[in-house]
Amino acid sequence: MFRPKIPTMPTPTGLVSPPAVVRSTAVEPTTVEPVQTPPAPVAQRPTVQITPGTALAVIGAGTAVVLVVGTVLVSMLLATAVTAASVAVCAVVVRSLIASSAKRR
Protein backbone atom coordinates (compact mmCIF):
# COMPACT_ATOMS: atom_id res chain seq x y z
CA MET A 1 0.00 0.00 0.00
CA PHE A 2 2.77 2.42 0.87
CA ARG A 3 5.15 1.26 -1.85
CA PRO A 4 5.25 3.41 -4.98
CA LYS A 5 4.28 1.76 -8.21
CA ILE A 6 6.89 2.34 -10.88
CA PRO A 7 5.41 2.38 -14.37
CA THR A 8 6.87 -0.07 -16.84
CA MET A 9 8.43 1.06 -20.06
CA PRO A 10 5.98 0.56 -22.95
CA THR A 11 7.10 -1.86 -25.60
CA PRO A 12 7.83 -0.26 -28.97
CA THR A 13 5.50 -0.98 -31.85
CA GLY A 14 6.65 -1.39 -35.41
CA LEU A 15 10.17 -1.94 -36.72
CA VAL A 16 12.96 -1.02 -34.36
CA SER A 17 16.52 -0.97 -35.57
CA PRO A 18 19.62 -0.24 -33.50
CA PRO A 19 21.41 3.03 -34.25
CA ALA A 20 24.07 2.73 -36.91
CA VAL A 21 27.59 3.29 -35.63
CA VAL A 22 30.37 3.63 -38.16
CA ARG A 23 33.80 2.88 -36.82
CA SER A 24 36.89 3.47 -38.83
CA THR A 25 40.08 1.58 -38.15
CA ALA A 26 42.29 3.91 -40.18
CA VAL A 27 43.72 6.91 -38.41
CA GLU A 28 43.08 10.04 -40.43
CA PRO A 29 44.26 13.49 -39.49
CA THR A 30 41.41 15.79 -38.73
CA THR A 31 41.65 19.40 -39.66
CA VAL A 32 39.07 22.01 -38.96
CA GLU A 33 38.47 24.38 -41.81
CA PRO A 34 36.54 27.53 -40.99
CA VAL A 35 33.47 28.01 -43.10
CA GLN A 36 33.13 31.40 -44.68
CA THR A 37 29.58 32.58 -44.31
CA PRO A 38 28.38 35.69 -46.06
CA PRO A 39 27.36 38.51 -43.73
CA ALA A 40 23.69 38.62 -42.90
CA PRO A 41 21.82 41.43 -44.60
CA VAL A 42 20.95 44.25 -42.27
CA ALA A 43 17.21 44.72 -42.07
CA GLN A 44 16.37 48.37 -42.41
CA ARG A 45 13.60 49.63 -40.20
CA PRO A 46 10.87 51.48 -42.00
CA THR A 47 10.85 55.16 -41.20
CA VAL A 48 7.62 56.61 -39.87
CA GLN A 49 6.49 59.72 -41.64
CA ILE A 50 4.60 62.01 -39.29
CA THR A 51 2.33 64.29 -41.19
CA PRO A 52 0.37 67.15 -39.63
CA GLY A 53 -2.78 65.03 -39.91
CA THR A 54 -1.31 62.12 -37.99
CA ALA A 55 0.16 64.47 -35.37
CA LEU A 56 -3.27 65.99 -34.80
CA ALA A 57 -4.83 62.53 -34.62
CA VAL A 58 -2.30 61.37 -32.01
CA ILE A 59 -2.78 64.55 -29.96
CA GLY A 60 -6.56 64.22 -30.18
CA ALA A 61 -6.48 60.57 -29.13
CA GLY A 62 -4.21 61.35 -26.18
CA THR A 63 -6.47 64.20 -25.08
CA ALA A 64 -9.52 61.94 -25.30
CA VAL A 65 -7.84 59.26 -23.20
CA VAL A 66 -6.81 61.79 -20.55
CA LEU A 67 -10.33 63.24 -20.40
CA VAL A 68 -12.01 59.85 -20.12
CA VAL A 69 -9.64 58.60 -17.41
CA GLY A 70 -10.02 61.89 -15.52
CA THR A 71 -13.79 61.69 -15.72
CA VAL A 72 -13.81 58.14 -14.38
CA LEU A 73 -11.51 59.02 -11.50
CA VAL A 74 -13.49 62.13 -10.55
CA SER A 75 -16.77 60.20 -10.64
CA MET A 76 -15.31 57.51 -8.38
CA LEU A 77 -14.15 60.20 -5.94
CA LEU A 78 -17.58 61.85 -6.05
CA ALA A 79 -19.31 58.52 -5.39
CA THR A 80 -17.07 57.97 -2.37
CA ALA A 81 -17.81 61.45 -1.04
CA VAL A 82 -21.59 61.01 -1.46
CA THR A 83 -21.46 57.66 0.30
CA ALA A 84 -19.45 59.12 3.19
CA ALA A 85 -21.88 62.04 3.53
CA SER A 86 -24.91 59.75 3.60
CA VAL A 87 -23.30 57.53 6.24
CA ALA A 88 -22.54 60.62 8.31
CA VAL A 89 -26.17 61.81 8.05
CA CYS A 90 -27.42 58.36 9.07
CA ALA A 91 -25.06 58.38 12.06
CA VAL A 92 -26.36 61.79 13.18
CA VAL A 93 -29.99 60.63 12.88
CA VAL A 94 -29.35 57.42 14.79
CA ARG A 95 -27.47 59.33 17.50
CA SER A 96 -30.36 61.80 17.80
CA LEU A 97 -32.90 58.99 18.11
CA ILE A 98 -30.87 57.25 20.78
CA ALA A 99 -30.40 60.50 22.74
CA SER A 100 -34.12 61.39 22.60
CA SER A 101 -35.16 57.92 23.72
CA ALA A 102 -32.72 58.13 26.66
CA LYS A 103 -34.28 61.45 27.80
CA ARG A 104 -37.82 60.04 27.82
CA ARG A 105 -37.03 57.35 30.36
C-alpha positions as CSV (number, residue, x, y, z in Angstrom):
1,M,0.0,0.0,0.0
2,F,2.8,2.4,0.9
3,R,5.2,1.3,-1.8
4,P,5.3,3.4,-5.0
5,K,4.3,1.8,-8.2
6,I,6.9,2.3,-10.9
7,P,5.4,2.4,-14.4
8,T,6.9,-0.1,-16.8
9,M,8.4,1.1,-20.1
10,P,6.0,0.6,-22.9
11,T,7.1,-1.9,-25.6
12,P,7.8,-0.3,-29.0
13,T,5.5,-1.0,-31.9
14,G,6.7,-1.4,-35.4
15,L,10.2,-1.9,-36.7
16,V,13.0,-1.0,-34.4
17,S,16.5,-1.0,-35.6
18,P,19.6,-0.2,-33.5
19,P,21.4,3.0,-34.3
20,A,24.1,2.7,-36.9
21,V,27.6,3.3,-35.6
22,V,30.4,3.6,-38.2
23,R,33.8,2.9,-36.8
24,S,36.9,3.5,-38.8
25,T,40.1,1.6,-38.2
26,A,42.3,3.9,-40.2
27,V,43.7,6.9,-38.4
28,E,43.1,10.0,-40.4
29,P,44.3,13.5,-39.5
30,T,41.4,15.8,-38.7
31,T,41.7,19.4,-39.7
32,V,39.1,22.0,-39.0
33,E,38.5,24.4,-41.8
34,P,36.5,27.5,-41.0
35,V,33.5,28.0,-43.1
36,Q,33.1,31.4,-44.7
37,T,29.6,32.6,-44.3
38,P,28.4,35.7,-46.1
39,P,27.4,38.5,-43.7
40,A,23.7,38.6,-42.9
41,P,21.8,41.4,-44.6
42,V,21.0,44.2,-42.3
43,A,17.2,44.7,-42.1
44,Q,16.4,48.4,-42.4
45,R,13.6,49.6,-40.2
46,P,10.9,51.5,-42.0
47,T,10.9,55.2,-41.2
48,V,7.6,56.6,-39.9
49,Q,6.5,59.7,-41.6
50,I,4.6,62.0,-39.3
51,T,2.3,64.3,-41.2
52,P,0.4,67.1,-39.6
53,G,-2.8,65.0,-39.9
54,T,-1.3,62.1,-38.0
55,A,0.2,64.5,-35.4
56,L,-3.3,66.0,-34.8
57,A,-4.8,62.5,-34.6
58,V,-2.3,61.4,-32.0
59,I,-2.8,64.6,-30.0
60,G,-6.6,64.2,-30.2
61,A,-6.5,60.6,-29.1
62,G,-4.2,61.4,-26.2
63,T,-6.5,64.2,-25.1
64,A,-9.5,61.9,-25.3
65,V,-7.8,59.3,-23.2
66,V,-6.8,61.8,-20.5
67,L,-10.3,63.2,-20.4
68,V,-12.0,59.8,-20.1
69,V,-9.6,58.6,-17.4
70,G,-10.0,61.9,-15.5
71,T,-13.8,61.7,-15.7
72,V,-13.8,58.1,-14.4
73,L,-11.5,59.0,-11.5
74,V,-13.5,62.1,-10.5
75,S,-16.8,60.2,-10.6
76,M,-15.3,57.5,-8.4
77,L,-14.1,60.2,-5.9
78,L,-17.6,61.8,-6.0
79,A,-19.3,58.5,-5.4
80,T,-17.1,58.0,-2.4
81,A,-17.8,61.5,-1.0
82,V,-21.6,61.0,-1.5
83,T,-21.5,57.7,0.3
84,A,-19.4,59.1,3.2
85,A,-21.9,62.0,3.5
86,S,-24.9,59.7,3.6
87,V,-23.3,57.5,6.2
88,A,-22.5,60.6,8.3
89,V,-26.2,61.8,8.1
90,C,-27.4,58.4,9.1
91,A,-25.1,58.4,12.1
92,V,-26.4,61.8,13.2
93,V,-30.0,60.6,12.9
94,V,-29.3,57.4,14.8
95,R,-27.5,59.3,17.5
96,S,-30.4,61.8,17.8
97,L,-32.9,59.0,18.1
98,I,-30.9,57.2,20.8
99,A,-30.4,60.5,22.7
100,S,-34.1,61.4,22.6
101,S,-35.2,57.9,23.7
102,A,-32.7,58.1,26.7
103,K,-34.3,61.5,27.8
104,R,-37.8,60.0,27.8
105,R,-37.0,57.3,30.4
